[in-house]
């Protein structure tokens, strides 16, 4: 099994993928439209992006499958 297989959703949900994409898209548009002096620092932007990616990883990848069905293995 390749690394890509672990990152793909085991139970594909277009609505969930669309939701993650919309959240990241709206955040990016908000950052672009925000005045330069009001923008959050690069660490906060990184933390938000990392948080969304971790949510995706836990909810959509095989990590969720293994956590549900192979708990005692």
Secondary structure as the mmCIF struct_conf table of DSSP 4:
data_model
#
loop_
_struct_conf.conf_type_id
_struct_conf.id
_struct_conf.beg_label_comp_id
_struct_conf.beg_label_asym_id
_struct_conf.beg_label_seq_id
_struct_conf.end_label_comp_id
_struct_conf.end_label_asym_id
_struct_conf.end_label_seq_id
HELX_RH_AL_P HELX_RH_AL_P1 UNK A 3 UNK A 7
BEND BEND1 UNK A 8 UNK A 8
BEND BEND2 UNK A 10 UNK A 11
HELX_RH_AL_P HELX_RH_AL_P2 UNK A 14 UNK A 33
BEND BEND3 UNK A 34 UNK A 34
HELX_RH_3T_P HELX_RH_3T_P1 UNK A 36 UNK A 38
BEND BEND4 UNK A 39 UNK A 39
HELX_LH_PP_P HELX_LH_PP_P1 UNK A 40 UNK A 41
HELX_RH_AL_P HELX_RH_AL_P3 UNK A 42 UNK A 60
BEND BEND5 UNK A 61 UNK A 61
HELX_RH_AL_P HELX_RH_AL_P4 UNK A 62 UNK A 69
TURN_TY1_P TURN_TY1_P1 UNK A 71 UNK A 72
#
